[in-house]
Amino acid sequence: MKKLCLKILMVFLSAAILSGCKSILDVTPQSSITEQVFFKNEGDFEPNLVGIYTVMRSLANNVTYGTERGEELISASNSRFTVAWSHTLSPSSGAVNYAEWYKGIGHCNLLLDKIQGFAFSSNPDLKKKIVAETYALRAYFYFHLLRVIGDAPLMLEAIVNDNVPLLPRSPATEVMKQIKADLDAALQQLKGMSNFSATSYPSKYRFAYGSVLAMKADALLWSAKVLGSGNADLQEAVTLISDIETTGLSLNDNFGNVTGLRASSNKEVLMAAYFQRDETASGNYSKNALPFLSIIQGALNLDSIPYAVSSGNGQGAYQISPLSKSLFSNTADKRIPFTWILERQPSGPKISWITKYPGTKYSDDRVPDNDIILYRLADVYLMKAEAYAALNDVTNSVKYLDYVRARAGTGAYTGAVTKTAVEKEILDERGRELFFENKRWFDLLRFHKGGTVNVYTYVPNLAGKSTPLFWPVNSTVLANNPNIKQTDGY
């Protein structure tokens, strides 16, 4: 295990902070790297922090964990799914080697440790901002990992030498406790800044007060419904979202602007992962959904389909599933054109191509470079509706559900006003509103644990199987650490 941990931690420290920038790790040993080479002055912390966001972006751009195990996608012209989609996970196939999460966590731990030695006397607000964002990032990594494998090792100390602890998996409840503590610490630092403003989003690509509140509300819903923490967390989620509502956000009038506008100018977005053409080798995950020209040639509605000319920019691998399409039972739903389009060939209908993240059409080709949204106001409204419903406050739950339905043009909710019916409608509304935003599997788990839906009968690829709902850890991890136990059920 020590060999494995050292290997992982060397990755933490050797990853380049930014493309084209100097690596943190240029020489060994580690103590020389971290203390004598990189963190030499106060100006070193900001670029280090920016680098940690690239790890967050990598996780946000991976649909294996948030999307594939749900019901949203089926193959289009080819298949690029992992065994997560087929629910044939095992310790030797599709199992998690959590190096990427702990790379981010390791960077956060190191920054939090080293920044204490610098006063930032000329700009104390900058130190508070950096510390706040670092706590938020560490919370993000742990919250993401918690939803993937459940119990997880809690590594909170900076590693500055060869003495790497062989950590067991901490109970999910303890991991959640740390997530909440980190988010509270982030909020405290932000509110302690002399120029603090709750309505300030200095960058939609970095954590600010509103987006930290959103992540905490998200975590509280998971805590209450999956980990059984109770109504106090649900009530706190309601309170936090009420605070978010005062931060100056509003829904886009046109649903097409949800992903069509950059986060930096998008009045609905709280937080997004930044993408720019040619900045990353393969763009964002919508590359797998964009068709390329040769496979849709001859379509009668070719000009209405967002496609790439080159298969290097569009893979044509995903289409919306019949089950997800069936959620859009109201044909007046304004979101449909910005969710999928049915390819019409002379021989008849063919593939339902996803239009949620259409990329940008340049003079030479279309490129999958939309910002990937982490949190936006409609998502937060539906979180509040979910929290209210779980508290059996159906009236307020429907109120927030209808905020989202109004923009979609589907009218006010007219179904049964029971807790069970409203919770199912919220799950369905999230399936419509947030389709292909890399949240569906986590939503399904939350509502499954809350008793709204049985994923073993709802998700087609899970029907008839007994695959555990959390991922197995990689057999290599187990072989190298006697303190790590396999995920239950594998």
N, C-alpha and C positions, 0 to 999 in steps of 0.2 A: 504493500500500500504506500509506503513511504516513497518508493520510486515513482508510483503513479501520481501521488500528490505533488511531488517536486516537479514532475513533468507538467502538470496542470498549472502550477503556480509560476513556473518559468514562462508559460504561455501568457499568464496574467501580465507579467512584467516585461515580456519581450514584444508584445503586440505594439505595432506602430500607433502613435497617438492620432495622427492624421495622415492621409495619403500624401506622401511627399515630405512629411516632417520627420525629424530625427526620432529614432526608436528610443523608448525608455531604457531598453536593455541593450547596451552596446558591448559590455564586458562583464566578466564575472569576477568575484563572487557577488551575491545579491546585495549584501550590505554596502558594497562600494557603489552599486548601481543606484540604489534608492536614496541613500543619504549623501553621497559625495558627488554624484553626477547630475541627477535630475532636479531634485528639490533644493536648488541652491539659493533661490530668492523668491520673493512674493509673486513675481511675474510668471513663475513656472506652473502655478496651480490652475490658472484659467485654461491654458491649452490642454492640460491633463484632463480637466473636467470635460472639455469639448470632445476629447477622445473617448471618454466613457460613453458619451451619447451614441457613438458609432456601434457599440456593443448593444445598446438598447435598440437601435434601428435594426440591427441584424435579427434580433428576436422578434420584433414587431413585423418584420418582413417574412417570417417563416410561417406558412399556413399549415404545416404539419400538426401543430399543437392546438391552434385555435379554430381550425376549419375542417381539416380532412376527416376527423372522426364524426362529424355531424352529418346532416342530410342534404347540405346545400349543393353539392357538386356531383356530376357524373362525367364520364369521359366524353370528349368531343371527337376530333379527328384522330386523336391518339391518346395515350394515357401516360401521365407522369406522376401518378399517385404512389405514395409509399404504403407499407403494410398497415399504417394507421387508418387509412381509408377503408381497407378491407377488414379491419379489426382482426388481423392475424398476428398481433404483436406477441413476441416471446423474448426471453432474455438474450437470445442469439439473433433476433431479427426485429429491428425497429426500436430496440431498447435505448434508453437515454444514457449517454455519457455527458454528464452535466458540466463539462469543462467551460462551455461558453458562458453559462450563468455565473460560474465562480470566477471567470476572468473578470467580468464586470464587478462582482462583489469584491474581489481582491483589490482591484484598482480603487474602489470606494474606501475600503478599509485603510489602504495605504495613504490616500489623500487625507482622510479624516485624522489619521495619526500624525502625519508630518506637518499639517497646517497649524497644529497647536503651537509649534515653535516659532511662528511668525506673527508679529503684532498687527500688521496692516494699519499702523498708526495714522497714516495719511488717508486711508480709505477703509475704515472699519466696516462700512456697509458691504464692501466687496467681499470681505471675508465671510460675513454672514450669508451673503447670497451664494457663494461657492459652497459653503458648508450645507446650506439648506438644500441646494440642488443635489449634492452628493448623498445626503440622507434619502431624498426622494428617489434617486436612482437605485440605491441599495434596496429600498422598499420595493421598487418595481421589479428588480431581479428576483427577489425572494417571493413576491406575490405571483409572478409568472411561473416560477419553478414549483411553488406550492400547488398550483392548479394542474401541473403536469404530473408530478410524482407523489404529491401528498407530503408525508413526512420527509424532511430534508435536513442535511447537516447545517448547523448554524455556525458559520465562521464569521466572527466579529472583530477579530484582532488582525492587525497588519502583520504580514509575514516578512521579516527582514533578515532572516538567516535560514539555515538548513533545518531548524527545529520545527518541523511541520507536524501539527497534531493529527492523530488518526481519529477523526470525528465520526461518531455514529449519527444516524438519522434522528433528529429531534422530532417529537410529535408535532403534527400539523398545528395544533393549538398553540404550541410554543413558538413556532415560526410565525404564526399570525400575530401573536403578542408582540414579537419583534417588529413586524411590519407596521403595526399601529404605532409603536414607540418611535420608529424612524420617521413616520409621517408627522407625528406630533412634534418631533424635534425640528423637522423641516419647517412646519408652520410657525413654530416659536422663533426660529431664526429669521424668517421672512417678516414677521410682525415686529421684530426688534429692530428692523432697519429704520433709519431716520426718515427716509423718503417712502416708507411703506404706503402702498395704496392697494386696496382689495380689487380695484378695477384694472390694475396694471397687468398687462401681458407683454413684457418687454420683447419676448420672442415666443411665438407659438410652437417653436421647436425645442424649447427648454421649459423645465418645470417652473411654474409661477404659482401664486397663491391659489387661484381658481382650479388649476389642473391638479395640484396636490390634494385639494378638497375632493375633487372628482375621484381620484384614485383611492382615497380613504373611504369614500362612500361605496365604491365598488368592492373594496376589501371587506367592509362591514356587512354587505349583503352576503358575501361568501361566508364570512364568519358566522352569521346568524343562521343561514339556510343549510350550509354544508357541514359546518363544524358545530352547530347547535348551541351557539352562544346566547341566543334568546332575544327578547324584544328590545333590550337596551341598545343593542347595536343597530337594530332597525330604526329605532327612534333617532339615534344619533345620525344615521344616514340621511333621514328626512331633514334634520336640522342643518347638516352640512350642505345639502343641495339647496335649501332655502338661501344659504349664504352665497352659493354659486350664482343663484338667480339675480343677485344684486351686483354682479361683477361686470355688467355691461354687455353681455352676449345677447344675441337674438337669432331666431331661425332664419335661414335663407328663404326668401319668397319662392325662389325657383329651386326645386330639388336637384336639378342638374348642377347647381353651383356647389353642392355639398362636397363632391370630389373634384368638380371641374375647376374650382378656384383654389389657388394656392392658400395654404393655411395662413400665411402672413397677412393676407387680405380677406380672410374668410371670417365673417362675423359670428359664425356658429361654432367654430372650432376652438377648443381649449388647448389641445396638444396634438402634435403630429410629428411623424418622423420625416425628415427632409429628404427629398430626392431631386436630383438634377441630371439632366442628360449627360451620359458618358462619365458621370462621377463614380458609378459602380459598374461592374462588368456586365451585369444582367438586368439592371433596372429593378423595379419592384415586382412583387409577386403576380401582378396582373399580366405579366408577360405570358404566363401559362394560359391565360384566358383569351388574349388577343389572337384572332385568326391571322394567318398570313395569306397573301393574295391568291396563290395558286390553288388553295383548297376551297376557296369560295368563288372562284372565277365562274362567271355565268349566272350568278345570283341575280334575280330580277330586282332585288332591292340592294344591290351592291353599294350604292352611294350612301345608304343609310347605316351600313355596318362599319363600326370602327375596326379597321384592320391595319396590319403592318404589311408592307411590301415584302420585306425579308423575313424569313423564319428565324433570323437572329434577333428580331425585335418582337416577334409574336410566335408562340408555340402552338396555339390552337388545341390545347389539351383539355381545357375545362369548359363545361357548359352548365347552366343552371339545371338542377334536377326537377323532374316532374313534381316531387313533393313540395319543393320550395315554390315552384310556380303556382301550385294549388293554393298557397296562402294568399295569393293576390286574386281573391274571388270577385272583387269589385273591379270591373273593367274600367271604371272611371278613375282608378288610382293613378295619380300623376307620377308616381315613382316608376311605373312599369317601363317607359322608354329609357330610363336611366338605370335600369336594372338588367334588362335583357332585350334582345331583338331576335325574332325568328327569321332565319335565313330561308328565303323562298327561291327555290330553283324551278326551272320549267317542269321538272318531274314532280314537284310538290314540295311541301315544307321539309326542312332538313334539320339544322342544328340551332338551338337557342343560345346564341352567343351572349356572354356577359358584357354589359356596358357600364358597370358601376365605376370602374377605374379605366377610362378609355385611353389614357395616355395623352400625349401632345402630338399633333400632326405638324411636322416640320416640312420644309421644302423637299427634303429627300426621302422622308419616311415618317411613320408614326412610331413614337418611342414610349415605353411604359415608365413614365417618370412622374406620375402624380404623387403628391405627398400622401403617406399612409396615416390615416387618422387613428389616434389613440382614444381621444375623448372629444365628443361634441355635444351640443346642448340637447338635441333630440334624444340621444343616448341617456343623458342625465335625467331628462324628464321621465323616461321610461324606467330608470332606476328608482325614481321617487314613487312612481306608480306602483312598482313592485314592492317597495318597502311598505307603502300604505296598505296594499292588499294583504301582505303578510301580517300586518298589524290588525287586519280585519276592518280597516277603515275604507270601505269600498267606495264611498262617495268621493273622497279625495283621490283615491286611486284612479277612478274613471275620469276625474277632472284632468289629471296629468296625461293620461292615455289620450284624451281628446285633443290636447294641445298638438300632439304629433299627427293624429288623424286629420285635423283641420288643414294642415299644410298639404297633406297627401290628397285632399279633396274627397275623402271617403265618408265624411259626415261623422256625427257623434255616435258613440257606441250605443247600440240599442239592444244588446243581449241581456241575458239574465244578470241581475245585480247581486250575485252571490260571490263569495270569496273564490270558490273553485272556478266558476265561469270566468271571472275577471282575470284571475291569474293565468288561465289558459289563453285568454285574449291578449294579455301582455306578452306572453311568450311568442304568440303568433305575430304580434305587431313588431316585436324585435326582429323576428325573422324577415319581415317585409322591410322595415326601416333600415336595418343594419346588415342586410344581406351582403356577404363577401367582404365584410370589414374585420374579419379574423376574430370574431367574438362568439360564434354560434356554439361551438362545442362547450365552451365555458358556461354559456347561458343554459344549454341543455342539462349540464351537470347540476347547476344551481336549482333549476326547476325540477329535475329528477329527485334530488335530495329533499326538496321541499314538498314533494308529493303531487306535483302538477301533472307530470308526464312520466311514463316509463320508457327510458331510452332503449331498453332491450326489445321493446315492441315498436317504438316510433322510428328509430333509425334503421333504414332497410338493411344496411350491411351488418348491423349488430343483431338483427332478428335471428333467433335460434342459436345464438352463441352465448358463451359465459365469460367472454373476455373482460377482465377487470377494467374499471373506468379510469384508473391511473396507469401511467406507463411503467413498465419494468425498468430497472437500472441495468446497464450494460454488464455482461458477465465478466468483463475485464476489471471493472470497478470492484465487483464482489471478490474476484480472485486476489486482488491486491490489498483489500482492507477487510480483515476479519470482523471489524466493528460495524460494517454496513450490512444490513439485512435486505433481502429482496422484497420488493413491493408485494403486499398480500395478494394471493391468488395466482402467482406465477411460480 
